[in-house]
């Protein structure tokens, strides 16, 4: 049969289109394969997801360049701009975005953080956690809700890699408002002491409240120019790090809200709540602290102090610091780099306590509810947490300068290590974190020992909804800062009178109502298990 010229042209056009589509498909598959290999991913779904976050999928429009503003906690590192210039090159290439960082200094972050939301300032990303306003701002509408659809499209690697239990722990009223931590952490507090001074005065090993008091009082009495203990007490924190050792860890108690002195015993299956202030352990601790204050262990103006303590310890002006183990290990490594003869030691005051693993909201990142570019912000978070190249940059700085890569998963300090770090990069912690080879062996041994006895308790996944008692919690927080802080630091001459005033003010602030609300929610939670 004779075919017309018009039909012949149409057949040829169809063949050309078909061939073009086939070539395009092959090219696309090769592109995804190359990206998957470059990330070192072996999981096909995760590798495919990473091409999504790189903005290569046709349903994500990254043609418009955007500048994101990110708010982090801590002092601005000297080489911040240098590091973020490198980060921005990668972000620009992958999602056509750059990021500008604002730092809220440790001395005043707790005051400035809520103001940023209340004033509806223009920012896109912000560090958050269960101790840094996560629940509070989530219930107030400060964070963007991260729905399943948003996560799958714009943060697919995080969605695939973070365990479901972590997502569940990040829920507030059944909704997710942060990309949570994806890295197992031990959150118990320990202390780093001047071991040279302990040995100088032939003091017993520091491993109890008694031996700790002996160490502190001896330093205060004999070491002129050295403060035995100091704390950034003026930062508005209700329970300072020493409290967490001497009261909560020692007795295996857990708090539901750090602003409220209501706790439960970790191993109590009934979840029975009690008022910490009414316990004999708390009253005994007040006398313990008063004795330390009367012996000049800490400065008389400690409740107004906002300064970072670690630089003072490193310079020899303060004899100890309390923090989590990995922070203390990093402090020790830093001190040894600067002075090989320094003699510091990590000690615990609660050697028999049940160890707690951090819940997912211990560290994380949220997106401002009024962000102008929430999709691109979410894509950036996915890269910060899960793209190896960018993850290393934001956590450790520039390779060869701030850190030295040691294989694929370890690192050691670089010559300019002191110029980067010290702020809340923990918000990006994930299972691709590098291990620090400079971590002292004793710290690693202690970490392994702590991990071996991590205790998972019945209320570990419980999240308190404070919607019905927000005002009361705010009032209680103010009372604790105003009355409990000076009482604990021995600034009240008559401890009994100070205690009575604290108990009275807490009752007026609505402590009983908050306890009843907490208990009601716990009972419902346990009944549903």
ABEGO torsion letter per residue (X at the ends): XBBBAAAAAAAAAAAAAAAAAAAAAAAAAAAAAAAAAAAGBABAAAAAAAAAAAGABAABBAABBBBBBBBBBEBBBAAAAAAAAAAAAAAAAAAGBBBBBBBBBAAAAAAAAAAAAAAGBBBABBBBBAABGAAAAAAAGABBBBBAAAAAAABAAAAAABBAAAAAAABBGGBBABBBBBBBBBABBBBBBBAAAAAAAGBBBBABAAAAAAAAAAAAAABBGBBABBBBAAAGBABBAAAAAAAAAAAGBBBABAABBBBBBAABAAGBBBBAAABAAAAAAAAAAAAAAAAGABBAAAAABABBAAAAAAAGABABBBBBAAAAAAAAAAAAAABAABBBBBBBABAABBBBBBBAAABBBBBBAABABAAAAAAAAAAAAABAAAAAAAAAEBBGAABBBBEAABBBBBAAAAABEGBBAAAABBAABBBBAABBAAAAAAAAAAAAABBBBAAAABBBBAAAAAAAAAAAAAAAAAAAAAAAAGABABAAAAAAAAAAAAAAAGAAAAAAAAAAAAAAAAAAX
